[in-house]
Amino acid sequence: MVKRRKFLAGLGALASGSAAAVGTGAFTSVRADREVSISVAPDSNAYLQLEELETAQSESFVNDTGGRSDTISISIGETDVGGQGVNEQAVTFIDDLFSISNQGTNPVWIWMQSNIQGVNYYNSDDDQVISIDQGHPKNAGYGDREVIQYVEVGEGFNVGLTINTVGTPNDRARMSRIIADSNESNVPDNNGLSVENSNKGV
């Protein structure tokens, strides 16, 4: 009987020692499938909402039925009464072309990068941002300047467009980029960029 007890005790010690050698984790790997559903929405219903406005400028120059998913596009061209384009050797401002709204879950910084020579965007809700004789009050003449907006959830602003044809009296067409980012460290802070309507700043 004594020998049998010693054998069992030794066997138990061997088993516990083997467990310690293998490890104490509950599992080595797990694979579990979960359902994921992603909705793709038109610009007017997306988290970053881009929407045509009920203004004469928007109705004339903004199309919100482009692309595969009803994305907006801007075409500054002919009007119903014979206009064919902006003036040569001039700076033209067009307020209230479209709106940008934050329909996501976090506040974001929003800025626009124009890849078109002489073309820039601005917040046309702010009467102090642009005037035709002054340019941007913080940078007379406006220049090639992108304006950054800090936008809370559920808020937004109207976007205007300025077109400078001085020295470059030719037609132009390229893509522009709209960026929304919730990470402050990703917001540009050089090359003349400015933060408007922000309680944080860059």
C-alpha positions in Angstrom: 0.0 0.0 0.0 2.8 2.4 0.8 4.5 1.7 -2.5 1.3 2.3 -4.4 0.8 5.7 -2.6 4.3 6.7 -3.4 3.8 5.8 -7.1 0.6 7.8 -7.3 2.2 10.8 -5.7 5.1 10.6 -8.1 2.7 10.4 -11.0 0.8 13.5 -9.8 4.1 15.4 -9.5 5.1 14.4 -13.0 1.7 15.5 -14.5 1.9 18.9 -12.8 5.4 19.4 -13.9 4.4 18.7 -17.5 1.6 21.3 -17.4 4.1 23.9 -16.1 6.4 23.1 -19.0 3.7 23.5 -21.6 2.4 26.8 -20.2 -0.5 28.2 -18.2 -2.5 30.0 -20.9 -6.2 29.0 -21.4 -5.7 28.6 -25.2 -3.0 28.9 -27.9 -5.2 30.3 -30.6 -8.9 31.1 -31.4 -10.7 31.7 -34.6 -14.2 33.1 -34.4 -16.3 34.4 -37.3 -18.5 37.5 -36.7 -20.8 39.3 -39.0 -19.7 42.7 -40.2 -22.0 45.0 -42.2 -20.7 48.2 -43.9 -23.1 50.6 -45.5 -21.9 52.9 -48.3 -23.9 56.0 -48.6 -24.2 58.9 -51.1 -22.3 62.1 -50.2 -25.6 63.6 -48.8 -26.0 60.8 -46.3 -22.4 59.9 -45.5 -20.6 60.5 -42.2 -18.8 63.4 -43.9 -21.8 64.9 -45.6 -21.2 66.8 -48.8 -24.5 68.4 -50.0 -25.7 70.7 -52.6 -27.3 73.9 -51.3 -30.5 75.7 -52.3 -28.7 78.6 -53.7 -28.5 80.0 -57.2 -24.7 79.3 -57.2 -25.1 75.7 -56.1 -27.9 75.0 -58.5 -25.9 76.4 -61.4 -22.5 74.9 -60.7 -22.9 71.8 -58.4 -24.0 68.4 -59.5 -24.8 65.9 -56.8 -25.6 62.9 -59.0 -22.2 62.0 -60.2 -20.1 58.8 -59.9 -21.3 55.4 -58.8 -22.7 56.7 -55.4 -24.1 60.1 -56.1 -21.0 62.1 -55.3 -20.9 65.9 -55.8 -18.9 67.6 -58.5 -18.4 71.2 -59.4 -18.4 72.6 -62.9 -17.9 76.4 -63.3 -19.1 76.8 -66.9 -22.0 78.0 -68.9 -25.1 79.5 -67.3 -28.7 79.6 -68.6 -28.4 83.2 -69.6 -25.3 83.0 -71.8 -22.4 83.2 -69.4 -19.5 80.8 -70.4 -17.0 81.1 -67.6 -15.2 83.4 -65.1 -13.4 86.6 -66.2 -9.8 86.6 -67.5 -7.2 88.5 -65.4 -9.6 88.6 -62.4 -10.3 87.0 -59.0 -13.8 85.6 -58.7 -15.4 84.5 -55.5 -18.4 82.2 -55.5 -20.1 81.8 -52.1 -22.3 78.9 -50.9 -21.5 76.2 -53.4 -22.0 73.2 -51.1 -22.0 72.3 -47.5 -19.8 70.0 -45.4 -21.2 68.5 -42.2 -19.9 66.1 -39.6 -22.3 63.3 -39.3 -19.8 61.0 -37.6 -19.1 60.3 -34.0 -16.1 62.5 -33.2 -15.2 66.2 -33.8 -12.9 66.5 -36.8 -10.7 69.0 -38.5 -11.7 69.5 -42.1 -9.6 71.1 -44.9 -9.5 71.1 -48.6 -6.5 70.7 -50.9 -6.9 72.2 -54.3 -4.8 70.7 -57.1 -6.1 73.3 -59.5 -3.9 76.4 -60.2 -5.5 79.6 -58.8 -8.4 77.8 -57.2 -9.1 77.7 -53.4 -11.9 77.0 -51.1 -13.1 78.9 -48.0 -15.8 78.9 -45.4 -18.5 81.2 -46.9 -20.5 81.2 -43.6 -17.9 83.6 -42.2 -18.5 87.1 -43.6 -15.0 88.1 -42.4 -13.1 85.4 -44.3 -13.3 86.8 -47.8 -14.0 90.2 -49.3 -13.2 91.0 -52.9 -11.0 94.0 -52.1 -9.2 92.6 -49.1 -8.7 88.9 -49.7 -8.2 86.9 -46.5 -7.8 89.3 -43.6 -5.0 87.2 -42.2 -3.2 86.9 -45.5 -4.0 89.8 -47.8 -4.7 88.6 -51.3 -5.7 85.1 -50.0 -3.0 83.4 -52.0 -2.8 79.6 -52.4 -4.2 79.0 -48.9 -6.2 76.1 -47.5 -8.5 76.9 -44.6 -8.9 74.4 -41.8 -12.1 74.1 -39.9 -12.7 72.4 -36.5 -16.2 70.9 -36.7 -18.1 69.3 -33.9 -20.4 66.4 -34.4 -23.7 67.5 -36.0 -22.2 70.8 -37.2 -20.8 72.0 -40.5 -20.3 75.0 -42.8 -20.9 76.2 -46.3 -18.0 76.2 -48.8 -17.2 78.9 -51.3 -14.7 78.9 -54.2 -12.2 81.6 -55.3 -10.7 81.5 -58.8 -7.7 83.6 -59.7 -7.0 83.9 -63.4 -4.5 86.7 -63.2 -1.5 85.6 -65.4 -3.2 82.3 -66.2 -6.2 83.0 -68.5 -6.9 79.4 -69.4 -9.5 76.7 -68.6 -8.5 74.2 -65.9 -9.9 71.0 -64.5 -8.4 68.6 -61.9 -9.4 66.8 -58.8 -9.6 68.5 -55.4 -9.3 66.7 -52.1 -11.4 67.1 -49.0 -9.8 65.8 -45.8 -11.5 65.2 -42.4 -9.3 63.9 -39.5 -10.1 63.5 -35.8 -6.4 63.3 -34.9 -5.0 66.8 -34.2 -1.4 65.6 -34.9 -2.3 64.9 -38.5 -3.5 68.5 -39.1 -1.0 70.5 -41.2 0.5 73.5 -39.4 2.8 74.9 -42.0 2.8 76.4 -45.5 0.4 79.2 -44.6 -2.4 77.0 -43.4 -4.7 78.4 -40.7 -7.2 77.1 -38.3 -10.6 78.8 -38.4 -13.4 78.5 -35.8 -11.3 76.1 -33.7 -11.2 76.0 -29.9 -8.1 73.9 -30.0 -5.9 75.3 -32.8 -2.7 73.8 -34.3 
